[in-house]
Amino acid sequence: MRYRRIAALAVPMALQTAMMLVGQVVVVALIGRMGDGALYVQALYAPAEFLLVAVVNGFAVALQVATARRVGAGEPGAVAGYYGGLLALGVAAYAVLAGALIAAAGTLGELVDVAPAEAGRFRSFLVAMVLVGSLRLGGELCSAVLRGVGRGTAAAMLTLTYVVLMTVGVAVFASDLAAVPVVAGVAGAVELGVGLLLVARAGLVTWSGVRAWPSDVGRLVAGVGLPVAATYVLLFVVNLLLVRIVAIDGPAAVAGFNAGYTVQTAVLVPAIGFGSAIAVLVNQGVGGGDRELAALAFRRGLVLATAGYAVVTVVFVLAGAPLADLMAADPAVVAEVRAFLTVMGPTFGCNGLVLVALTVVQQVGRGGAAVGLNLAYFVLVIVVGWIAVARTGDAHGLVVTMAVLGYASAVVGLPASVWLVRKAIRPRLVTV
């Protein structure tokens, strides 16, 4: 397994996730300049978005893993059946979640301590974003198929289509927060249409194939999709609690923390794309019966990830803080963002590398262990951070806690993840 082959798949997939998150940062920055409390409402909605992402990514990763293993086994014709089965189950799961979120919009507002004056707008924004978010499920499943067969560049272009439409649409057409869901709906519909066209032209998804569901679709969802979704549900709970903790310090702290957290996410989430690329190669090796090739792909993938995040960390430490000035118009919010990035920036390399390894853990049949490692980390963040903020009334204590535990995760979480992947490769991976 040459470094060039790993990079050829990993770089486009990392760029794909980077584009999505950079687009999100731009949209958050544009919302921050709408004024009239728009960024505050968006910050309160952010935790609920993790639940929607949980469904979309859970089914997309399951399809990506199935595609990689079937291609590795020389059975690309089976991919269409997995697409059809996972799309049907995904739509059903999303519909249930959407109904629950809409019904509980008022309760969610109370949980994040929404200001009474913004309660109505928060509910309207949440309902609209939940409804239009359904369009992304089909598009992301198309992207998962492209990634699973090794067409990372095509998958990245599909994501770029959505990001460009979303950012340009918000910049040009969204004069207030109410227009953002409309733009998101249009962008999602176009992504779905282009995605279906790409996979159909490549012969990967056909109408007859879509109706032939493999018998192990349910097992795939339980073994791969459910742990991935559980990770995002955990992020929902954590994000909800983080917003609740920071709310002690006032609306400016909430908006600033959310903006800083969004930037951090944009820097770290490409690690998921990089880890997914490594996992595709690992699963293809296992599907083809070559476990030595799978192990080599994992080792060399981590070497490339380490080099990449070393560069990212240095660049961000030297030039990242001024980004805070672009994230909001309110000087108080800008000060909160700058404080966040100054403390967290040096940890990005550690957190990114751990996230690469954990992503591989999730996608080689050890999702439960990945959830356990994430749970241990976030429990410490919430407990220690809550105590720190409660004692001082300053959100900075939470940020310092996150930084310290970020360094600790590289010492404990990274070796644990490497051990889990090696253990998964050597015996027998969960079959698909």
Steps between C-alpha positions, in 0.01 A plus 500: 500500500680810377471838669392645166197272478396583856541873437309479170192382688554667838571855382176540298298346783662726759438797272139390466440521873709817519290668233183417687628643824663806342167565334334472840749747649427746220125461550535552877711811434237633258226432755712679761489812285122492460469648850174501697596189698530274192829342610355437846206306354730304268722412798201360688399292196851350460454216755186372325688485171722225641195272523418554134863440405491182711238343273655620174857401586406174669338367184760659269794341682323163504457524123859609451629201696273258310608647166871475583471136610292394200740674261794334678327165460441565128120541536420863401158395373383447858545870585163608357310272736676648801418850373131415469474330837692765691313785328164352599605439859667842515189683381292322763748581777526865392121537491469371856776731624363800313156450653649469848712817463211704368272378780768574762611839363366682804672262740829531314474877530466465877796260518732750332352784709375702201425865570118549513514764225660249260296189587262533205774563246706211637209259454427620144864472399535152650186368327603640162857365518377155606264479202749607232776285653325187375621574147862442601452133589472376142785723382732382775424137419605568139821654631556193721481270197753712312738496798461127549608420144799733531362797303587757763530789256148449364363483854686821587354678198152394608554656840651811339177544304301517823751726678519753215123520466456534876763768561425706190129469563525623859739781400285625212140412582474463880449842650368348824504166683165387357650471150778259605279184500373587151855519367589174677203325341595607149864399551398159639265430209769580243755281683257207498427539129867521401589209729239269347621595154864415587432158652251406228740593218775299668271198507531476879130547577227364274125481553492121495802482731354747750199275556719194576585558864775273637397295800765656725395866466355500850814345644708763322294778653535349848871423472623815324228762459365491855837562672572788259157648570553448873816710480304790350223459757771525763622819330142632513481446875848644551431805283173558684681486834786720379254769393327467837832538684611803297157664544606581857729765349230668286387518133835637373679199650249261338536658156880527528545143624279365220694695236834381638373144528388519138850602390650216703258257340596625153866428579442158659223341294724448193664238723178300466535511121864397525418219740213385277738477205736284703205286608390456135842361412507284814154359423589441136808308613300291744222445245759372256662276762826699522531597867867594467400761245229624738749537785747684275230741384421583861863557603590716204172689521581602857845619389342726237239626748769585755695702245190682381373601842846610610494755218141603577582560866805715424313708243203549729709597804685760294209642302172366638398747769421792261226279358298597807459852361308358203255292704277776640436873501447535876836578673395303809434189290827548308691509831342170604589337167860622521537366854367162389733468200807616691462218751369225271710563187813318626292188578368454146781266395447264796124495462519457123727196513287332768190565287664335197573186703156493663332529159683188382399324823135581427513368145677168557238354731607649833245781520398420855855548624524832315182619669644397837821698446303806389266466798786491749654815349177700489392402851825647630455815290146557628564423867829687539391784270170550681676521835753750362236730350264474800776613734615799294199591286745521207469276193879503460527224760315261269732582209811435712351168612441398138859587409656302785289194424583534130867450578413211732300326225813478285680320781220255582246493217739470206684186621167342594359568152806356326475184710130460418556531125785251503285258698216542249722439198685192623203279596183511298321826427124519530377372164272694275 
